[in-house]
Amino acid sequence: MTARLLDGKATAATIKGELAERVKALANRGITPGLGTILVGDDPGSQIYVAGKHRDCAEVGITSIRKDLPDTATQADVEAAVDELNADPACTGYIVQLPLPRHLDTQALIERMDPAKDADGLHPVNLGRLVHMVDAPLPCTPRGIVVLLQRYGVPIKGAEVVVVGRGITVGRPLGLLLTRRAENATVTLCHTGTQDLASHVRRADIVVAAAGVPHLVTADMVKPGAAVLDVGVSRVDGKIAGDVAPDVREVAGFVAPNPGGVGPMTRAMLLANVVEAAERH
Ligand SMILES: Nc1nc(=O)c2c([nH]1)NC[C@@H]1CN(c3ccc(C(=O)N[C@@H](CCC(=O)O)C(=O)O)cc3)C=[N+]21
């Protein structure tokens, strides 16, 4: 038996179709959602991601506003771009593409954003709202993971979930999202200080691997029938490797591969955050 595919690419395509309908409804109210991106420098990966986000916008009917700065941009230059998007009524949501060049203060830039326009859901005010469980834009990858599981009917209520990785974009907010009353999962957050990772993963109904360590989760660690979602990407000898070993699919009940799993869902949730910000107008 091989695991059922949690097809993020197909699910994201369905969600984009649904968002296109909501964008049409907004047009009838005279509102056009607009996504802004701030990209600093010429990292090839970041260039590809940002280009992908603008393509997604075009598909759904969202206007996009691109601010590309050279890697020589100063803190004041990037702050000026943030201030412009905060003030621009055509921009209903935006992101600052991460990682930024090392000479820039990422934290100060994120805190300078208007929390109402934070399409990533990573502004401290919005992460704080997630802790307080009040309505706010949600971090895209955690939200994408929850929606992917829901659309495949993987039970979340009462499930034992092991999240591997405590990063700000995935692991930490995912724990907060899954332990809300609506989701009601029991979450164990594992990280590099975890003593015996295998003993935790073995008990999990759902495993989310977001540590950035190639093939960290192996078949012998996985409970038969569990859902395993691969969120890690690393480059090993020029090839892309996820956090989940390939043979896990022979043990798991569901697998979200990388690529084709959580990545496309992250992008779809970015669009959802922009549409929802426009709907709140
Ligand atoms: N402010 C900010 N917000 C982000 O959300 C953000 C960021 N910075 N910096 C970089 C990471 C990475 N990230 C990905 C999203 C989708 C795919 C994705 O869709 N990947 C495809 C394959 C690649 C493709 O289709 O182009 C897949 O998994 O199937 C990958 C990576 C968002 N990030």
The ligand as a Gaussian input file, in Angstrom:
#p B3LYP/6-31G(d) Opt

LIG

1 1
 N        7.675000      37.080000       2.869000
 C        7.774000      35.811000       2.464000
 N        6.674000      35.061000       2.403000
 C        6.744000      33.749000       1.972000
 O        5.717000      33.045000       1.921000
 C        8.027000      33.226000       1.595000
 C        9.136000      34.083000       1.680000
 N        8.991000      35.352000       2.122000
 N       10.364000      33.637000       1.339000
 C       10.581000      32.311000       0.811000
 C        9.534000      31.317000       1.272000
 C        9.397000      30.091000       0.387000
 N        8.043000      30.104000      -0.101000
 C        7.526000      29.206000      -1.046000
 C        6.226000      29.266000      -1.463000
 C        5.751000      28.424000      -2.446000
 C        6.574000      27.483000      -3.030000
 C        6.053000      26.615000      -4.107000
 O        4.937000      26.797000      -4.590000
 N        6.812000      25.617000      -4.547000
 C        6.407000      24.695000      -5.597000
 C        7.540000      24.419000      -6.557000
 C        8.164000      25.621000      -7.145000
 C        7.298000      26.347000      -8.167000
 O        6.221000      25.886000      -8.528000
 O        7.752000      27.377000      -8.630000
 C        5.979000      23.394000      -4.986000
 O        6.251000      23.157000      -3.793000
 O        5.355000      22.600000      -5.676000
 C        7.874000      27.402000      -2.604000
 C        8.342000      28.244000      -1.610000
 C        7.406000      31.209000       0.367000
 N        8.188000      31.938000       1.162000

